[in-house]
Amino acid sequence: MSIREDQSRFRDIVRGKIKENFKDYVTHGEMIGKRENDYVKIPVPYIDIPRFKYGPKQKGGVGQGDGKPGDQVGGKPGDQQKPGQGKAGNEGGEHEIEVDITFEELADILGEELELPRIEPKGSKIQSEKNRYSSMAPVGPEGLRHFKSSYKQALKRYISSGLYDPEDPVIIPIRGDYRYRSTKQTQKPQANAVVIYIMDVSGSMGNEQKEIVRLESFWINAWLKKHYKGLETRFIIHDATAREVDEDTFFRTSESGGTLISSAYKLCREIIMREYPPQEWNIYPFHFSDGDNWSGDDTRLCMNILKESILPAVNFFGYGQVESKYGSGQFIKDLEKEFPSEDKIILSKVKNKDAILPSIKEFLGKGR
């Protein structure tokens, strides 16, 4: 078996282990902090491959030295097996190793587990250059020599020169017959997308609620990155006021005080209108909150901003309501009442970590 086949088999084993324990990976966030570019370090149970282990040459025993048939392996003649020494342990013997897995592989597993449809991007505006082996050339590196094309060229030469003998059809290509695979640069349409995460960081959103948002956004990103190369992400936090922050600040900020959701929707609208023309971008805002808002007047303002500015510009708007013992949970009811049949609004209740996977399926299950 070749090294490449060994690697492929190992990847299949790792993939199987991840699928076997997929819910645990989704609801535990240790691996999220171990990202490197397009890879994530993910812990899997240690896979021990059987192998021979040789002892020091100076030791005797069966197969080496003075051993006799019937002797205990690894011991001296006449030795009897003795019970182990010391106290029994109370810890499990299983160990873990970390393996690198790409976001695309994680997305594939997520898609298989949740049966997610492929996303059909709206518009393909950016042209990306890509090299394809789509032609043949008479010169090139030996590693790219194309046997079939070289043979056909040699056969043409034999036939045209009268050398071909059907009774003895031996064809010997010469250097002039060699053909090599050649690259051709093509322009490939590439749709572009941005995800805008919005989170309520008022006093009622505790660490548990933020961890749920952190985990869910990681897996949403993994799926969207599979469909959009170079996916952009933006982060907005809000209590009574809203501000844009980096990803680390987004998940670590602790605020307190009241909540004006409209402040975040205004900032989201501003970012879209200023930097992401809807005709050129696939836009995905996700708002996570425990459902509290300062007043009915502010809620009505939120509905107007959604209806007039945000919804016409985006692929869809996702609202995830994270359950909190301090939050009223009213905002999702207001959205349901205001938009009873709006296809561009997707609502999800996230009671706890076990609800993350169903919530992701609600958001991404329509393939938009």
C-alpha positions in Angstrom: 0.0 0.0 0.0 1.4 3.4 -1.0 1.9 6.4 1.4 -0.9 8.2 -0.4 -3.3 5.3 0.1 -2.3 5.1 3.8 -3.0 8.9 4.2 -6.3 8.5 2.5 -7.3 5.6 4.7 -6.2 7.6 7.8 -8.3 10.6 6.7 -11.3 8.3 6.3 -10.8 6.9 9.8 -10.5 10.4 11.2 -13.6 11.5 9.3 -15.5 8.5 10.7 -14.4 9.4 14.3 -15.6 13.0 13.9 -19.0 11.9 12.5 -19.4 9.4 15.3 -19.0 12.1 17.9 -20.2 15.0 15.8 -22.6 16.4 18.4 -19.9 16.6 20.9 -17.7 18.6 18.5 -20.5 21.0 17.8 -21.3 21.7 21.5 -17.7 21.9 22.8 -15.6 24.9 21.8 -12.1 23.7 22.6 -11.1 23.3 18.9 -12.5 26.7 17.8 -9.5 28.4 19.4 -7.1 26.2 17.4 -7.5 27.7 14.0 -4.7 28.3 11.5 -5.7 29.8 8.2 -7.9 27.2 6.5 -7.3 24.5 9.0 -8.6 23.6 12.5 -6.9 21.3 15.0 -9.4 18.9 16.2 -9.0 16.2 18.9 -9.9 12.6 18.0 -9.4 9.4 20.1 -5.9 8.1 19.7 -5.6 5.6 16.9 -3.0 3.0 17.8 -1.6 1.1 14.9 -0.3 -2.4 15.8 3.4 -2.8 15.4 6.3 -5.0 16.5 8.4 -3.7 19.4 11.9 -5.1 19.9 13.6 -5.3 23.3 17.3 -4.7 24.1 19.6 -7.2 22.4 21.2 -8.2 25.7 18.0 -9.7 27.1 17.2 -13.3 26.5 13.9 -14.9 25.8 11.9 -16.8 23.2 13.2 -16.0 19.7 16.5 -14.7 21.1 18.9 -16.4 23.5 18.2 -19.6 25.5 14.5 -19.8 25.4 12.7 -23.2 25.1 9.3 -24.3 23.8 6.7 -23.5 26.4 8.7 -20.7 28.1 6.8 -17.5 29.0 7.4 -14.8 26.4 9.6 -12.0 27.8 10.5 -13.8 31.0 13.1 -16.2 32.4 12.7 -20.0 32.2 10.6 -21.2 35.2 9.1 -17.7 35.9 5.4 -17.7 36.8 3.1 -14.9 36.0 2.7 -12.6 39.0 -0.1 -10.2 39.9 0.6 -6.6 39.1 2.1 -4.4 41.7 0.6 -1.1 43.1 -2.9 0.2 43.3 -5.4 0.1 40.5 -5.9 3.4 38.7 -9.3 5.1 38.4 -8.6 7.0 35.2 -9.6 6.0 31.6 -6.8 4.7 29.4 -8.0 6.4 26.2 -5.8 9.2 24.8 -6.4 11.9 22.2 -4.4 13.2 19.3 -4.9 16.4 17.4 -5.3 16.3 13.6 -5.5 19.1 11.1 -8.8 19.2 9.2 -9.9 21.8 6.7 -12.9 24.0 7.0 -14.2 22.4 3.8 -14.0 18.9 5.3 -15.8 20.2 8.4 -18.5 21.7 6.2 -18.9 18.5 4.3 -19.5 16.6 7.5 -21.9 19.3 8.7 -23.8 19.1 5.4 -24.0 15.3 5.6 -25.2 15.2 9.2 -27.8 17.9 8.7 -28.6 17.1 5.1 -28.0 20.7 4.1 -28.7 21.7 0.5 -26.0 23.5 -1.5 -26.2 27.3 -1.5 -27.0 28.9 -4.9 -25.3 32.3 -4.7 -27.1 35.3 -6.2 -24.9 36.8 -8.9 -21.3 36.0 -9.8 -19.6 39.3 -10.1 -15.9 38.8 -9.3 -13.6 37.2 -12.0 -10.9 35.0 -10.5 -8.0 33.6 -12.5 -7.6 29.8 -12.5 -5.0 27.7 -14.4 -6.5 24.5 -16.0 -4.7 21.7 -17.9 -6.9 22.1 -21.0 -4.4 21.8 -23.9 -1.3 20.0 -25.2 2.1 21.4 -26.1 5.2 19.9 -27.8 7.4 20.8 -24.9 7.1 20.6 -21.2 8.3 18.8 -18.0 8.5 15.0 -18.2 6.1 14.7 -15.3 3.3 16.2 -17.6 4.0 14.1 -20.6 0.6 12.7 -21.9 1.0 9.1 -23.1 -2.1 8.8 -25.1 -1.5 12.1 -27.1 2.1 11.2 -27.6 1.2 7.8 -29.0 -1.5 9.2 -31.3 1.1 11.7 -32.7 3.6 8.8 -33.3 0.9 6.7 -35.0 0.0 9.7 -37.3 3.7 9.9 -38.2 4.0 6.2 -38.9 0.9 6.2 -41.2 1.8 9.4 -43.1 5.3 8.2 -43.8 4.3 4.7 -44.8 6.1 3.0 -41.9 3.0 1.5 -40.3 2.7 -2.3 -40.7 -0.6 -3.8 -39.6 1.1 -7.2 -39.4 3.6 -5.8 -36.9 2.0 -2.7 -35.3 4.9 -1.6 -33.3 4.9 2.2 -32.6 7.9 3.8 -31.1 7.4 7.5 -30.3 10.4 9.8 -30.8 10.9 13.1 -29.0 9.1 15.0 -31.7 6.0 13.0 -31.0 5.9 13.8 -27.3 3.0 15.9 -26.1 2.7 17.5 -22.7 -0.2 18.8 -20.7 -0.3 22.5 -20.8 -2.1 25.0 -18.6 -4.4 27.7 -19.9 -5.5 30.6 -17.7 -9.2 31.0 -17.5 -11.5 33.6 -15.9 -13.9 32.0 -13.5 -16.9 33.9 -12.1 -16.6 34.0 -8.3 -19.5 35.1 -6.1 -18.5 37.0 -3.0 -20.3 37.1 0.4 -20.2 38.8 3.7 -21.6 37.6 7.1 -22.6 40.2 9.6 -22.9 38.9 13.1 -24.8 41.0 15.6 -25.0 40.2 19.3 -26.8 41.6 22.2 -24.2 42.1 25.0 -26.5 43.7 27.6 -26.4 42.4 31.2 -28.9 39.6 30.5 -26.6 37.9 28.0 -24.2 35.8 30.1 -21.2 33.7 29.3 -23.3 30.6 28.5 -25.4 32.5 26.0 -22.2 34.0 24.3 -20.7 30.6 24.1 -23.7 29.3 22.2 -23.4 32.2 19.8 -19.7 31.5 19.4 -20.2 27.9 18.6 -23.1 28.4 16.2 -21.3 31.2 14.3 -18.2 29.0 13.9 -20.3 26.2 12.1 -22.3 28.7 10.1 -19.0 30.2 8.9 -17.6 26.8 8.0 -20.6 26.1 5.8 -20.6 29.5 4.1 -16.8 29.3 3.5 -17.4 26.1 1.5 -19.6 28.0 -1.0 -17.8 31.4 -1.0 -14.0 31.6 -1.3 -12.7 34.6 0.6 -15.8 35.0 2.8 -15.8 38.3 4.8 -17.1 38.6 8.3 -18.1 41.6 10.3 -19.0 41.9 14.0 -21.4 44.2 15.8 -22.2 44.3 19.5 -24.9 46.3 21.1 -26.6 47.2 24.4 -28.2 50.6 24.3 -25.7 51.6 21.6 -24.0 49.6 18.9 -20.4 49.4 17.7 -18.4 47.3 15.2 -15.6 45.2 16.8 -13.1 42.5 15.9 -14.0 38.8 16.4 -12.1 38.4 19.7 -13.9 41.5 21.2 -17.2 40.2 19.9 -17.1 37.1 22.1 -15.3 38.5 25.1 -17.1 41.8 25.7 -19.2 42.1 28.9 -21.6 45.0 29.0 -24.6 45.9 31.1 -27.5 48.2 30.9 -30.5 48.5 28.6 -31.0 47.3 25.1 -31.8 49.3 22.0 -31.8 46.8 19.1 -32.4 49.5 16.6 -28.9 50.9 17.2 -27.4 47.6 15.8 -29.8 47.5 12.9 -28.9 51.0 11.9 -25.2 50.2 12.0 -25.8 47.0 10.0 -27.7 49.0 7.4 -24.9 51.6 7.2 -22.2 48.9 6.7 -24.2 47.2 3.9 -25.0 50.5 2.1 -21.5 51.8 2.4 -19.4 48.7 1.5 -21.5 45.9 0.1 -23.7 46.8 -2.9 -26.5 44.2 -2.9 -26.2 43.6 -6.6 -22.6 42.4 -6.2 -22.7 40.7 -2.8 -24.4 37.8 -1.0 -25.2 39.3 2.4 -26.0 37.2 5.5 -26.8 39.1 8.7 -27.3 37.0 11.9 -28.6 38.6 15.1 -28.4 36.8 18.4 -30.2 38.1 21.5 -32.2 36.9 24.5 -35.2 38.9 23.2 -35.3 41.9 25.4 -35.7 45.4 23.9 -36.0 48.8 25.6 -39.5 49.7 24.3 -42.2 49.0 21.9 -41.3 52.2 20.0 -37.8 50.9 19.4 -39.1 47.5 18.3 -41.3 49.2 15.7 -38.3 51.1 14.5 -36.4 47.8 14.1 -39.2 46.4 12.0 -39.1 49.5 9.7 -35.4 49.2 9.2 -35.7 45.5 8.4 -38.6 46.0 6.0 -37.3 49.1 4.1 -33.5 48.7 4.1 -32.1 45.4 5.2 -34.4 42.7 3.8 -34.3 44.0 0.2 -30.5 43.9 0.3 -29.8 40.4 1.8 -30.0 36.7 1.0 -31.8 36.3 4.3 -31.8 37.7 7.8 -31.3 35.2 10.6 -32.5 35.9 14.1 -31.4 33.5 16.8 -33.0 33.9 20.3 -30.8 32.5 23.0 -32.7 31.5 26.1 -31.7 33.4 29.2 -33.4 33.4 32.6 -33.2 37.2 32.7 -34.5 37.8 29.2 -38.2 38.2 28.3 -38.0 36.5 24.9 -40.4 39.0 23.4 -38.5 40.1 20.3 -39.0 36.9 18.4 -42.7 37.1 19.0 -42.7 40.6 17.6 -40.9 39.4 14.5 -43.3 36.6 14.0 -46.2 39.0 14.3 -44.7 41.6 11.9 -43.4 39.1 9.3 -45.8 36.1 9.4 -44.9 35.0 5.9 -41.6 36.8 5.0 -39.4 34.3 3.3 -36.2 36.3 3.9 -36.5 36.2 7.7 -35.5 32.9 9.4 -36.2 32.7 13.1 -34.7 30.2 15.5 -35.0 29.6 19.3 -31.7 28.3 20.8 -32.6 27.0 24.3 -29.2 25.5 25.1 -26.1 23.9 23.4 -28.1 20.9 22.4 -30.3 23.2 20.2 -27.3 24.5 18.2 -27.5 21.8 15.4 -31.3 22.2 14.9 -30.8 26.0 14.8 -28.1 25.7 12.2 -30.4 23.5 10.1 -33.1 26.1 10.4 -30.8 28.9 9.2 -29.1 27.0 6.4 -31.6 24.4 5.4 -33.1 26.4 2.5 -29.9 26.7 0.5 -30.0 30.5 0.1 
